[in-house]
Amino acid sequence: MTNNIIKTKLKNSCQFILIGLLICSFTSLKQNEDYTDNEKKNANTATNTEFMSSIEKEVIYLINLCRINPKKFLDVFVENSNYIKENTYFINKSPKYLSSLKSTLKALKPMNALNPDKELYEMALCLAKQQEKTGDIGHNRKKCPIGYYGECCSYGMKDAEGIVMQLLVDLDVPSLGHRKILLGDYSLIGVSIKGHKKYDNCAVLDLK
């Protein structure tokens, strides 16, 4: 793929979202009991990945649950989720975007699960470490490689479910770039989560 094509893909799909700190309750382990054993197995592509932390693996797992069964994800993680109900941010500050997400998931057909990729992980790790040190946000890489086709950055979320829901809701991003990336035509993913000077946590997701 030529550099111009890659640059075009990045320009169209690379965006970031900035949201203040939230107190998040971790509920996904209970919620995923509504999925079949086969669905959980298919979603858990990162389970034996040695280069990612447990929360980074959980991010991939939740994204995959959404991808392989969007309507069930809507029912379990959006419509009937205590996480959504208990975090007023999603209810009071983003009703339009939450409603849009519901419409997206209702219409979305099942798709392939994402597989973890070490090269993408190292790209995400480099940016996450950079921003942990500088306190910057966005996609301005300094001495970090570029080889992904889509990138999402999440700030201020305490757990995997918060990261995934933040990016899927995509508050104040009219293009819904993060949602489109997570539910887009990709097959590989790398996730890195580090601290952040201003927002406590930074998560970088690189896909191709």
C-alpha positions in Angstrom: 0.0 0.0 0.0 1.4 3.4 -1.0 2.2 6.1 1.5 -0.5 8.4 0.0 -3.2 5.7 0.4 -2.1 5.1 4.0 -2.1 8.9 4.7 -5.6 9.2 3.2 -6.9 6.3 5.4 -5.3 7.9 8.5 -6.7 11.3 7.7 -10.2 9.9 7.3 -10.2 7.6 10.3 -7.7 8.8 13.0 -9.4 10.9 15.6 -9.3 11.3 19.3 -11.8 11.9 22.1 -11.3 13.8 25.3 -13.5 13.2 28.3 -13.1 14.0 32.0 -12.6 11.5 34.7 -15.5 9.2 35.6 -15.9 6.7 38.5 -16.6 3.5 36.7 -17.9 0.2 38.0 -16.7 -2.9 36.3 -19.6 -5.0 35.3 -18.7 -6.7 32.0 -17.7 -10.0 33.6 -21.2 -10.4 35.0 -22.9 -9.1 31.8 -21.1 -11.5 29.5 -22.8 -14.4 31.1 -25.6 -13.6 28.6 -23.3 -14.7 25.8 -23.0 -18.3 24.8 -19.8 -20.1 25.5 -19.0 -20.2 21.8 -19.5 -16.4 21.5 -17.2 -15.8 24.5 -14.6 -18.1 23.1 -14.6 -16.4 19.7 -14.4 -12.9 21.3 -11.6 -13.8 23.6 -8.9 -13.7 20.9 -6.3 -12.1 23.2 -6.5 -14.6 26.1 -3.1 -16.2 25.5 -1.4 -13.0 24.4 1.7 -12.5 26.6 2.5 -8.9 25.6 -0.7 -7.3 26.8 -2.1 -6.7 30.3 -5.4 -8.1 31.5 -7.2 -4.8 31.0 -5.8 -4.4 27.5 -7.0 -7.9 26.7 -10.4 -7.1 28.1 -10.7 -4.1 25.8 -10.3 -6.4 22.8 -12.7 -8.9 24.3 -15.5 -6.3 24.7 -15.0 -4.9 21.2 -15.2 -8.4 19.9 -18.4 -9.1 21.8 -19.9 -6.1 20.1 -18.6 -7.1 16.6 -19.7 -10.7 16.6 -23.2 -10.0 18.0 -24.1 -6.3 17.9 -27.7 -6.8 18.8 -26.8 -8.8 21.9 -24.3 -6.2 22.9 -27.0 -3.5 22.5 -29.2 -5.5 24.9 -26.6 -6.4 27.5 -24.2 -3.5 27.5 -26.4 -0.6 26.4 -30.1 -1.1 27.0 -29.8 -3.1 30.3 -26.4 -2.1 31.5 -26.0 -0.9 35.1 -22.8 0.7 33.9 -24.7 3.0 31.6 -27.5 3.7 34.2 -25.0 4.5 37.0 -22.8 6.8 34.9 -24.9 9.9 34.4 -22.4 11.2 31.9 -23.7 8.8 29.3 -27.3 9.6 30.0 -27.3 13.3 30.7 -24.5 14.6 28.5 -24.7 12.4 25.4 -28.3 11.3 24.9 -28.1 12.0 21.2 -24.9 10.0 20.7 -26.2 7.2 22.9 -29.4 7.0 20.8 -27.3 7.0 17.7 -25.2 4.1 19.1 -28.4 2.1 19.7 -29.5 2.7 16.1 -26.1 1.6 14.8 -26.1 -1.6 16.8 -29.7 -2.5 15.8 -28.8 -2.2 12.1 -25.3 -3.7 12.3 -24.7 -7.3 11.0 -22.3 -9.6 12.8 -18.7 -9.3 11.7 -15.3 -10.9 12.3 -13.5 -10.7 15.7 -10.3 -8.7 15.9 -7.0 -10.6 16.6 -4.2 -9.1 18.7 -1.1 -8.1 16.8 2.3 -7.4 18.4 3.4 -4.8 15.8 0.2 -2.8 16.3 0.6 -3.2 20.1 4.1 -1.7 19.9 2.8 1.2 17.9 0.1 1.9 20.4 2.5 1.4 23.3 4.9 4.0 21.9 2.3 6.7 21.7 0.8 5.8 25.1 4.2 6.0 26.7 4.9 9.3 24.9 1.6 10.8 26.2 2.2 9.4 29.7 5.4 11.4 29.8 4.3 14.6 28.1 0.6 14.8 29.0 -0.3 15.4 25.4 -3.4 14.1 23.6 -4.2 13.2 20.0 -2.1 11.5 17.4 1.1 13.6 17.1 3.8 10.9 17.2 7.4 11.7 18.1 9.7 9.0 17.0 6.8 6.5 17.1 6.2 4.3 14.0 3.1 4.6 11.8 1.7 1.4 10.2 -1.9 1.3 11.4 -5.0 2.2 9.3 -7.2 3.4 12.2 -6.4 4.8 15.6 -8.5 5.6 18.7 -7.3 7.4 21.8 -9.3 7.4 25.0 -8.6 9.4 28.1 -9.8 9.3 31.7 -11.5 5.9 31.8 -10.8 3.6 34.7 -11.6 0.2 33.1 -12.0 -1.7 29.9 -15.8 -1.2 29.7 -15.4 2.6 30.2 -12.8 2.8 27.4 -14.9 0.8 24.9 -18.2 2.6 25.8 -16.5 6.0 25.5 -15.3 5.3 22.0 -18.5 3.7 20.9 -20.7 6.5 22.2 -18.2 9.0 20.6 -19.5 12.1 22.3 -19.1 15.4 20.3 -17.5 13.6 17.4 -20.0 14.3 14.5 -18.2 11.9 12.2 -18.4 9.1 14.8 -14.9 8.2 13.8 -14.1 6.1 16.8 -17.3 4.1 16.5 -16.6 3.5 12.8 -13.1 2.4 13.5 -14.0 -0.1 16.2 -16.9 -1.5 14.0 -15.0 -1.2 10.7 -13.4 -3.5 8.2 -10.3 -4.4 10.2 -8.9 -7.7 11.4 -6.0 -6.8 13.7 -5.6 -4.7 16.8 -3.1 -3.5 19.4 -4.1 -1.9 22.7 -1.9 -0.1 25.2 -3.0 1.6 28.4 -0.7 3.9 30.4 -1.1 6.7 32.9 -1.6 10.3 31.9 -0.5 13.5 33.7 -3.8 15.3 33.3 -6.4 12.6 32.8 -4.9 9.8 34.9 -5.3 7.2 32.1 -4.6 7.0 28.4 -5.6 4.1 26.1 -4.3 3.9 22.5 -5.9 1.4 20.1 -4.3 0.8 16.7 -6.0 -1.3 14.0 -5.4 -2.5 10.5 
